[in-house]
Amino acid sequence: MIRHAFSGAERREGLDLIVAGVAPSPQTGLIEALGGRYRVMSAGYMVAPRSALEAFREGDRCGRTI
């Protein structure tokens, strides 16, 4: 299930990839939950403290890898 952040509307989707934006402290629960079943990539603060530019570059690199 996915939920629109502003309207709250929900719908069921079949997804091949999930990209999650998370708070500055590493939140690895999603990676741990999905890592055994799906290919998981992380960037920015999911890896370590980063500047915004470094996080953008890592996110771009993850997207281009797909």
PyMOL Python script that loads the backbone (N, CA, C, O; Angstrom):
from pymol import cmd

cmd.read_pdbstr("""\
ATOM      1  N   MET A   1       0.851  -1.171   0.000  1.00  0.00           N
ATOM      2  CA  MET A   1       0.000   0.000   0.000  1.00  0.00           C
ATOM      3  C   MET A   1       0.895   1.231   0.000  1.00  0.00           C
ATOM      4  O   MET A   1       1.895   1.296   0.714  1.00  0.00           O
ATOM      5  N   ILE A   2       0.512   2.197  -0.812  1.00  0.00           N
ATOM      6  CA  ILE A   2       1.195   3.484  -0.764  1.00  0.00           C
ATOM      7  C   ILE A   2       0.172   4.552  -0.408  1.00  0.00           C
ATOM      8  O   ILE A   2      -1.003   4.450  -0.758  1.00  0.00           O
ATOM      9  N   ARG A   3       0.643   5.584   0.299  1.00  0.00           N
ATOM     10  CA  ARG A   3      -0.251   6.648   0.741  1.00  0.00           C
ATOM     11  C   ARG A   3       0.338   7.992   0.332  1.00  0.00           C
ATOM     12  O   ARG A   3       1.515   8.268   0.567  1.00  0.00           O
ATOM     13  N   HIS A   4      -0.497   8.822  -0.282  1.00  0.00           N
ATOM     14  CA  HIS A   4      -0.087  10.165  -0.662  1.00  0.00           C
ATOM     15  C   HIS A   4       0.147  10.967   0.615  1.00  0.00           C
ATOM     16  O   HIS A   4      -0.707  10.991   1.501  1.00  0.00           O
ATOM     17  N   ALA A   5       1.306  11.623   0.709  1.00  0.00           N
ATOM     18  CA  ALA A   5       1.691  12.312   1.937  1.00  0.00           C
ATOM     19  C   ALA A   5       0.744  13.445   2.308  1.00  0.00           C
ATOM     20  O   ALA A   5       0.570  13.728   3.493  1.00  0.00           O
ATOM     21  N   PHE A   6       0.128  14.101   1.330  1.00  0.00           N
ATOM     22  CA  PHE A   6      -0.698  15.261   1.629  1.00  0.00           C
ATOM     23  C   PHE A   6      -2.194  14.952   1.646  1.00  0.00           C
ATOM     24  O   PHE A   6      -2.913  15.425   2.526  1.00  0.00           O
ATOM     25  N   SER A   7      -2.664  14.168   0.686  1.00  0.00           N
ATOM     26  CA  SER A   7      -4.104  13.899   0.627  1.00  0.00           C
ATOM     27  C   SER A   7      -4.510  12.704   1.496  1.00  0.00           C
ATOM     28  O   SER A   7      -5.669  12.597   1.899  1.00  0.00           O
ATOM     29  N   GLY A   8      -3.558  11.807   1.787  1.00  0.00           N
ATOM     30  CA  GLY A   8      -3.866  10.613   2.563  1.00  0.00           C
ATOM     31  C   GLY A   8      -4.486   9.501   1.744  1.00  0.00           C
ATOM     32  O   GLY A   8      -4.787   8.434   2.279  1.00  0.00           O
ATOM     33  N   ALA A   9      -4.686   9.735   0.433  1.00  0.00           N
ATOM     34  CA  ALA A   9      -5.262   8.711  -0.441  1.00  0.00           C
ATOM     35  C   ALA A   9      -4.331   7.503  -0.508  1.00  0.00           C
ATOM     36  O   ALA A   9      -3.116   7.658  -0.630  1.00  0.00           O
ATOM     37  N   GLU A  10      -4.898   6.303  -0.427  1.00  0.00           N
ATOM     38  CA  GLU A  10      -4.117   5.071  -0.460  1.00  0.00           C
ATOM     39  C   GLU A  10      -4.484   4.231  -1.674  1.00  0.00           C
ATOM     40  O   GLU A  10      -5.621   4.254  -2.145  1.00  0.00           O
ATOM     41  N   ARG A  11      -3.497   3.486  -2.171  1.00  0.00           N
ATOM     42  CA  ARG A  11      -3.752   2.521  -3.245  1.00  0.00           C
ATOM     43  C   ARG A  11      -2.688   1.424  -3.184  1.00  0.00           C
ATOM     44  O   ARG A  11      -1.578   1.643  -2.700  1.00  0.00           O
ATOM     45  N   ARG A  12      -3.043   0.259  -3.677  1.00  0.00           N
ATOM     46  CA  ARG A  12      -2.139  -0.888  -3.693  1.00  0.00           C
ATOM     47  C   ARG A  12      -1.379  -0.882  -5.025  1.00  0.00           C
ATOM     48  O   ARG A  12      -1.982  -0.739  -6.089  1.00  0.00           O
ATOM     49  N   GLU A  13      -0.064  -1.038  -4.960  1.00  0.00           N
ATOM     50  CA  GLU A  13       0.782  -1.042  -6.149  1.00  0.00           C
ATOM     51  C   GLU A  13       1.738  -2.225  -6.088  1.00  0.00           C
ATOM     52  O   GLU A  13       2.171  -2.619  -5.005  1.00  0.00           O
ATOM     53  N   GLY A  14       2.066  -2.786  -7.228  1.00  0.00           N
ATOM     54  CA  GLY A  14       3.148  -3.761  -7.338  1.00  0.00           C
ATOM     55  C   GLY A  14       4.412  -2.994  -7.709  1.00  0.00           C
ATOM     56  O   GLY A  14       4.483  -2.407  -8.789  1.00  0.00           O
ATOM     57  N   LEU A  15       5.396  -2.991  -6.842  1.00  0.00           N
ATOM     58  CA  LEU A  15       6.587  -2.176  -7.052  1.00  0.00           C
ATOM     59  C   LEU A  15       7.831  -3.040  -7.192  1.00  0.00           C
ATOM     60  O   LEU A  15       7.937  -4.101  -6.578  1.00  0.00           O
ATOM     61  N   ASP A  16       8.767  -2.574  -8.004  1.00  0.00           N
ATOM     62  CA  ASP A  16      10.057  -3.226  -8.146  1.00  0.00           C
ATOM     63  C   ASP A  16      11.134  -2.535  -7.330  1.00  0.00           C
ATOM     64  O   ASP A  16      12.173  -3.127  -7.037  1.00  0.00           O
ATOM     65  N   LEU A  17      10.889  -1.282  -6.962  1.00  0.00           N
ATOM     66  CA  LEU A  17      11.899  -0.489  -6.267  1.00  0.00           C
ATOM     67  C   LEU A  17      11.221   0.494  -5.336  1.00  0.00           C
ATOM     68  O   LEU A  17      10.172   1.045  -5.668  1.00  0.00           O
ATOM     69  N   ILE A  18      11.805   0.716  -4.185  1.00  0.00           N
ATOM     70  CA  ILE A  18      11.316   1.712  -3.245  1.00  0.00           C
ATOM     71  C   ILE A  18      12.461   2.663  -2.940  1.00  0.00           C
ATOM     72  O   ILE A  18      13.556   2.224  -2.590  1.00  0.00           O
ATOM     73  N   VAL A  19      12.220   3.953  -3.068  1.00  0.00           N
ATOM     74  CA  VAL A  19      13.185   4.980  -2.694  1.00  0.00           C
ATOM     75  C   VAL A  19      12.576   5.717  -1.517  1.00  0.00           C
ATOM     76  O   VAL A  19      11.484   6.275  -1.625  1.00  0.00           O
ATOM     77  N   ALA A  20      13.279   5.722  -0.391  1.00  0.00           N
ATOM     78  CA  ALA A  20      12.735   6.331   0.813  1.00  0.00           C
ATOM     79  C   ALA A  20      13.613   7.486   1.260  1.00  0.00           C
ATOM     80  O   ALA A  20      14.834   7.353   1.335  1.00  0.00           O
ATOM     81  N   GLY A  21      12.998   8.609   1.555  1.00  0.00           N
ATOM     82  CA  GLY A  21      13.702   9.729   2.165  1.00  0.00           C
ATOM     83  C   GLY A  21      13.522   9.623   3.664  1.00  0.00           C
ATOM     84  O   GLY A  21      12.398   9.471   4.143  1.00  0.00           O
ATOM     85  N   VAL A  22      14.603   9.701   4.408  1.00  0.00           N
ATOM     86  CA  VAL A  22      14.524   9.484   5.851  1.00  0.00           C
ATOM     87  C   VAL A  22      15.193  10.619   6.616  1.00  0.00           C
ATOM     88  O   VAL A  22      15.886  11.452   6.031  1.00  0.00           O
ATOM     89  N   ALA A  23      14.984  10.642   7.907  1.00  0.00           N
ATOM     90  CA  ALA A  23      15.572  11.653   8.786  1.00  0.00           C
ATOM     91  C   ALA A  23      17.091  11.528   8.830  1.00  0.00           C
ATOM     92  O   ALA A  23      17.634  10.497   8.434  1.00  0.00           O
ATOM     93  N   PRO A  24      17.792  12.575   9.310  1.00  0.00           N
ATOM     94  CA  PRO A  24      19.254  12.562   9.327  1.00  0.00           C
ATOM     95  C   PRO A  24      19.915  11.420  10.084  1.00  0.00           C
ATOM     96  O   PRO A  24      21.041  11.051   9.750  1.00  0.00           O
ATOM     97  N   SER A  25      19.268  10.853  11.081  1.00  0.00           N
ATOM     98  CA  SER A  25      19.888   9.712  11.758  1.00  0.00           C
ATOM     99  C   SER A  25      19.548   8.447  10.979  1.00  0.00           C
ATOM    100  O   SER A  25      18.411   8.274  10.540  1.00  0.00           O
ATOM    101  N   PRO A  26      20.526   7.567  10.806  1.00  0.00           N
ATOM    102  CA  PRO A  26      20.276   6.354  10.015  1.00  0.00           C
ATOM    103  C   PRO A  26      19.097   5.551  10.543  1.00  0.00           C
ATOM    104  O   PRO A  26      19.026   5.243  11.733  1.00  0.00           O
ATOM    105  N   GLN A  27      18.190   5.223   9.667  1.00  0.00           N
ATOM    106  CA  GLN A  27      17.028   4.388   9.964  1.00  0.00           C
ATOM    107  C   GLN A  27      17.129   3.166   9.058  1.00  0.00           C
ATOM    108  O   GLN A  27      16.710   3.214   7.902  1.00  0.00           O
ATOM    109  N   THR A  28      17.672   2.096   9.566  1.00  0.00           N
ATOM    110  CA  THR A  28      17.958   0.936   8.725  1.00  0.00           C
ATOM    111  C   THR A  28      16.869  -0.127   8.756  1.00  0.00           C
ATOM    112  O   THR A  28      17.028  -1.184   8.146  1.00  0.00           O
ATOM    113  N   GLY A  29      15.783   0.127   9.445  1.00  0.00           N
ATOM    114  CA  GLY A  29      14.720  -0.879   9.553  1.00  0.00           C
ATOM    115  C   GLY A  29      14.168  -1.299   8.204  1.00  0.00           C
ATOM    116  O   GLY A  29      13.946  -2.488   7.973  1.00  0.00           O
ATOM    117  N   LEU A  30      13.939  -0.334   7.296  1.00  0.00           N
ATOM    118  CA  LEU A  30      13.412  -0.673   5.976  1.00  0.00           C
ATOM    119  C   LEU A  30      14.417  -1.499   5.189  1.00  0.00           C
ATOM    120  O   LEU A  30      14.038  -2.463   4.524  1.00  0.00           O
ATOM    121  N   ILE A  31      15.686  -1.136   5.254  1.00  0.00           N
ATOM    122  CA  ILE A  31      16.719  -1.893   4.558  1.00  0.00           C
ATOM    123  C   ILE A  31      16.780  -3.314   5.106  1.00  0.00           C
ATOM    124  O   ILE A  31      16.855  -4.273   4.337  1.00  0.00           O
ATOM    125  N   GLU A  32      16.747  -3.454   6.410  1.00  0.00           N
ATOM    126  CA  GLU A  32      16.795  -4.784   7.028  1.00  0.00           C
ATOM    127  C   GLU A  32      15.564  -5.595   6.654  1.00  0.00           C
ATOM    128  O   GLU A  32      15.672  -6.795   6.402  1.00  0.00           O
ATOM    129  N   ALA A  33      14.402  -4.967   6.614  1.00  0.00           N
ATOM    130  CA  ALA A  33      13.164  -5.685   6.295  1.00  0.00           C
ATOM    131  C   ALA A  33      13.118  -6.118   4.833  1.00  0.00           C
ATOM    132  O   ALA A  33      12.607  -7.196   4.527  1.00  0.00           O
ATOM    133  N   LEU A  34      13.639  -5.301   3.932  1.00  0.00           N
ATOM    134  CA  LEU A  34      13.551  -5.594   2.495  1.00  0.00           C
ATOM    135  C   LEU A  34      14.803  -6.238   1.924  1.00  0.00           C
ATOM    136  O   LEU A  34      14.754  -6.843   0.854  1.00  0.00           O
ATOM    137  N   GLY A  35      15.917  -6.116   2.619  1.00  0.00           N
ATOM    138  CA  GLY A  35      17.201  -6.572   2.086  1.00  0.00           C
ATOM    139  C   GLY A  35      17.251  -8.030   1.681  1.00  0.00           C
ATOM    140  O   GLY A  35      17.944  -8.375   0.724  1.00  0.00           O
ATOM    141  N   GLY A  36      16.548  -8.882   2.369  1.00  0.00           N
ATOM    142  CA  GLY A  36      16.576 -10.301   2.026  1.00  0.00           C
ATOM    143  C   GLY A  36      15.758 -10.648   0.807  1.00  0.00           C
ATOM    144  O   GLY A  36      16.002 -11.675   0.174  1.00  0.00           O
ATOM    145  N   ARG A  37      14.780  -9.809   0.458  1.00  0.00           N
ATOM    146  CA  ARG A  37      13.876 -10.119  -0.644  1.00  0.00           C
ATOM    147  C   ARG A  37      14.079  -9.235  -1.859  1.00  0.00           C
ATOM    148  O   ARG A  37      13.719  -9.623  -2.970  1.00  0.00           O
ATOM    149  N   TYR A  38      14.652  -8.049  -1.668  1.00  0.00           N
ATOM    150  CA  TYR A  38      14.785  -7.088  -2.750  1.00  0.00           C
ATOM    151  C   TYR A  38      16.195  -6.518  -2.779  1.00  0.00           C
ATOM    152  O   TYR A  38      16.910  -6.528  -1.777  1.00  0.00           O
ATOM    153  N   ARG A  39      16.572  -6.031  -3.928  1.00  0.00           N
ATOM    154  CA  ARG A  39      17.834  -5.311  -4.035  1.00  0.00           C
ATOM    155  C   ARG A  39      17.629  -3.942  -3.395  1.00  0.00           C
ATOM    156  O   ARG A  39      16.734  -3.195  -3.792  1.00  0.00           O
ATOM    157  N   VAL A  40      18.454  -3.615  -2.406  1.00  0.00           N
ATOM    158  CA  VAL A  40      18.295  -2.372  -1.658  1.00  0.00           C
ATOM    159  C   VAL A  40      19.556  -1.536  -1.807  1.00  0.00           C
ATOM    160  O   VAL A  40      20.668  -2.037  -1.642  1.00  0.00           O
ATOM    161  N   MET A  41      19.375  -0.264  -2.120  1.00  0.00           N
ATOM    162  CA  MET A  41      20.491   0.673  -2.223  1.00  0.00           C
ATOM    163  C   MET A  41      20.205   1.827  -1.276  1.00  0.00           C
ATOM    164  O   MET A  41      19.045   2.179  -1.063  1.00  0.00           O
ATOM    165  N   SER A  42      21.240   2.416  -0.711  1.00  0.00           N
ATOM    166  CA  SER A  42      21.040   3.544   0.186  1.00  0.00           C
ATOM    167  C   SER A  42      22.015   4.663  -0.163  1.00  0.00           C
ATOM    168  O   SER A  42      23.068   4.434  -0.758  1.00  0.00           O
ATOM    169  N   ALA A  43      21.636   5.875   0.221  1.00  0.00           N
ATOM    170  CA  ALA A  43      22.448   7.048  -0.090  1.00  0.00           C
ATOM    171  C   ALA A  43      22.280   8.081   1.014  1.00  0.00           C
ATOM    172  O   ALA A  43      21.366   7.984   1.833  1.00  0.00           O
ATOM    173  N   GLY A  44      23.163   9.065   1.029  1.00  0.00           N
ATOM    174  CA  GLY A  44      23.054  10.174   1.964  1.00  0.00           C
ATOM    175  C   GLY A  44      23.176   9.737   3.401  1.00  0.00           C
ATOM    176  O   GLY A  44      24.055   8.944   3.740  1.00  0.00           O
ATOM    177  N   TYR A  45      22.304  10.246   4.251  1.00  0.00           N
ATOM    178  CA  TYR A  45      22.363   9.964   5.680  1.00  0.00           C
ATOM    179  C   TYR A  45      22.062   8.501   6.009  1.00  0.00           C
ATOM    180  O   TYR A  45      22.322   8.060   7.128  1.00  0.00           O
ATOM    181  N   MET A  46      21.523   7.749   5.063  1.00  0.00           N
ATOM    182  CA  MET A  46      21.344   6.313   5.310  1.00  0.00           C
ATOM    183  C   MET A  46      22.696   5.622   5.403  1.00  0.00           C
ATOM    184  O   MET A  46      22.823   4.577   6.041  1.00  0.00           O
ATOM    185  N   VAL A  47      23.704   6.207   4.764  1.00  0.00           N
ATOM    186  CA  VAL A  47      25.055   5.639   4.776  1.00  0.00           C
ATOM    187  C   VAL A  47      25.869   6.245   5.922  1.00  0.00           C
ATOM    188  O   VAL A  47      26.423   5.521   6.750  1.00  0.00           O
ATOM    189  N   ALA A  48      25.935   7.569   5.960  1.00  0.00           N
ATOM    190  CA  ALA A  48      26.693   8.310   6.974  1.00  0.00           C
ATOM    191  C   ALA A  48      26.352   9.790   6.812  1.00  0.00           C
ATOM    192  O   ALA A  48      25.771  10.174   5.797  1.00  0.00           O
ATOM    193  N   PRO A  49      26.698  10.621   7.783  1.00  0.00           N
ATOM    194  CA  PRO A  49      26.433  12.054   7.619  1.00  0.00           C
ATOM    195  C   PRO A  49      27.062  12.583   6.334  1.00  0.00           C
ATOM    196  O   PRO A  49      28.234  12.330   6.055  1.00  0.00           O
ATOM    197  N   ARG A  50      26.277  13.315   5.561  1.00  0.00           N
ATOM    198  CA  ARG A  50      26.714  13.820   4.261  1.00  0.00           C
ATOM    199  C   ARG A  50      26.225  15.244   4.075  1.00  0.00           C
ATOM    200  O   ARG A  50      25.285  15.684   4.737  1.00  0.00           O
ATOM    201  N   SER A  51      26.877  15.962   3.163  1.00  0.00           N
ATOM    202  CA  SER A  51      26.337  17.245   2.722  1.00  0.00           C
ATOM    203  C   SER A  51      25.209  16.956   1.748  1.00  0.00           C
ATOM    204  O   SER A  51      25.099  15.841   1.239  1.00  0.00           O
ATOM    205  N   ALA A  52      24.375  17.945   1.486  1.00  0.00           N
ATOM    206  CA  ALA A  52      23.280  17.754   0.531  1.00  0.00           C
ATOM    207  C   ALA A  52      23.824  17.381  -0.833  1.00  0.00           C
ATOM    208  O   ALA A  52      23.273  16.494  -1.486  1.00  0.00           O
ATOM    209  N   LEU A  53      24.893  18.032  -1.289  1.00  0.00           N
ATOM    210  CA  LEU A  53      25.459  17.732  -2.605  1.00  0.00           C
ATOM    211  C   LEU A  53      25.928  16.289  -2.691  1.00  0.00           C
ATOM    212  O   LEU A  53      25.691  15.619  -3.696  1.00  0.00           O
ATOM    213  N   GLU A  54      26.587  15.806  -1.651  1.00  0.00           N
ATOM    214  CA  GLU A  54      27.032  14.409  -1.655  1.00  0.00           C
ATOM    215  C   GLU A  54      25.839  13.456  -1.675  1.00  0.00           C
ATOM    216  O   GLU A  54      25.864  12.445  -2.376  1.00  0.00           O
ATOM    217  N   ALA A  55      24.805  13.772  -0.918  1.00  0.00           N
ATOM    218  CA  ALA A  55      23.611  12.928  -0.894  1.00  0.00           C
ATOM    219  C   ALA A  55      22.937  12.917  -2.267  1.00  0.00           C
ATOM    220  O   ALA A  55      22.491  11.866  -2.726  1.00  0.00           O
ATOM    221  N   PHE A  56      22.858  14.087  -2.929  1.00  0.00           N
ATOM    222  CA  PHE A  56      22.262  14.149  -4.273  1.00  0.00           C
ATOM    223  C   PHE A  56      23.058  13.292  -5.241  1.00  0.00           C
ATOM    224  O   PHE A  56      22.479  12.563  -6.046  1.00  0.00           O
ATOM    225  N   ARG A  57      24.373  13.375  -5.170  1.00  0.00           N
ATOM    226  CA  ARG A  57      25.224  12.573  -6.066  1.00  0.00           C
ATOM    227  C   ARG A  57      25.018  11.087  -5.822  1.00  0.00           C
ATOM    228  O   ARG A  57      24.903  10.311  -6.770  1.00  0.00           O
ATOM    229  N   GLU A  58      24.971  10.685  -4.550  1.00  0.00           N
ATOM    230  CA  GLU A  58      24.755   9.267  -4.230  1.00  0.00           C
ATOM    231  C   GLU A  58      23.383   8.801  -4.713  1.00  0.00           C
ATOM    232  O   GLU A  58      23.253   7.708  -5.264  1.00  0.00           O
ATOM    233  N   GLY A  59      22.359   9.632  -4.506  1.00  0.00           N
ATOM    234  CA  GLY A  59      21.022   9.289  -4.973  1.00  0.00           C
ATOM    235  C   GLY A  59      20.979   9.172  -6.487  1.00  0.00           C
ATOM    236  O   GLY A  59      20.343   8.266  -7.025  1.00  0.00           O
ATOM    237  N   ASP A  60      21.651  10.085  -7.175  1.00  0.00           N
ATOM    238  CA  ASP A  60      21.732  10.030  -8.632  1.00  0.00           C
ATOM    239  C   ASP A  60      22.437   8.752  -9.071  1.00  0.00           C
ATOM    240  O   ASP A  60      22.000   8.091 -10.013  1.00  0.00           O
ATOM    241  N   ARG A  61      23.522   8.405  -8.394  1.00  0.00           N
ATOM    242  CA  ARG A  61      24.266   7.192  -8.726  1.00  0.00           C
ATOM    243  C   ARG A  61      23.390   5.946  -8.520  1.00  0.00           C
ATOM    244  O   ARG A  61      23.422   5.024  -9.336  1.00  0.00           O
ATOM    245  N   CYS A  62      22.616   5.919  -7.440  1.00  0.00           N
ATOM    246  CA  CYS A  62      21.709   4.788  -7.205  1.00  0.00           C
ATOM    247  C   CYS A  62      20.667   4.702  -8.310  1.00  0.00           C
ATOM    248  O   CYS A  62      20.377   3.616  -8.812  1.00  0.00           O
ATOM    249  N   GLY A  63      20.100   5.854  -8.691  1.00  0.00           N
ATOM    250  CA  GLY A  63      19.091   5.868  -9.756  1.00  0.00           C
ATOM    251  C   GLY A  63      19.651   5.403 -11.074  1.00  0.00           C
ATOM    252  O   GLY A  63      18.979   4.666 -11.797  1.00  0.00           O
ATOM    253  N   ARG A  64      20.854   5.805 -11.413  1.00  0.00           N
ATOM    254  CA  ARG A  64      21.468   5.407 -12.685  1.00  0.00           C
ATOM    255  C   ARG A  64      21.854   3.921 -12.693  1.00  0.00           C
ATOM    256  O   ARG A  64      21.985   3.319 -13.759  1.00  0.00           O
ATOM    257  N   THR A  65      22.034   3.340 -11.519  1.00  0.00           N
ATOM    258  CA  THR A  65      22.393   1.930 -11.413  1.00  0.00           C
ATOM    259  C   THR A  65      21.215   1.022 -11.733  1.00  0.00           C
ATOM    260  O   THR A  65      21.394  -0.115 -12.167  1.00  0.00           O
ATOM    261  N   ILE A  66      20.021   1.529 -11.515  1.00  0.00           N
ATOM    262  CA  ILE A  66      18.813   0.716 -11.690  1.00  0.00           C
ATOM    263  C   ILE A  66      18.652   0.299 -13.131  1.00  0.00           C
ATOM    264  O   ILE A  66      17.691  -0.392 -13.470  1.00  0.00           O
TER     265      ILE A  66
END
""", "prot")
cmd.dss("prot")
cmd.show_as("cartoon", "prot")
cmd.util.cbc("prot")
cmd.orient("prot")
